């Protein structure tokens, strides 16, 4: 029930490596991302192998990915709520991801626009059930 954060990257991509080092490898940033999103790394293999696996190709076409890195936030249903193309720095990335989370939460049934929404993940309704 959490939003999804796709990280589209490639092994040859220099800015992708900086993003990985400055954001995803930073324990505080990683903890916040993991608490807000279901993160998914999608690695392009076109240059190395001449083609991508079908799932990678399908995701890149669906979300019109044409540059790396691209961070894409979606609702659990796959509706895009935010996109960052290129690497803009750790602070700007964190700020954008928090804003995207807010957008995703506002698309949830029963959430009133204009009312402050806490920066915490939604509760997992499957917990506590047998």
RAJO-V16874 format. One line per field, one symbol per residue. ss: DSSP state (h for helix, s for strand, l for the rest). A space follows every 10 residues. Layout:
BEGIN
ss=???
END
This chain:
BEGIN
ss=llssssssss lllhhhhhhh hhhhllhhhh hhhhhhssss sssslhhhhl lllhhhhhhh hhllllllls ssssllllls sssssllllh hhhhhhhhhh hhhhhhllll llllllllll llllllllll
END
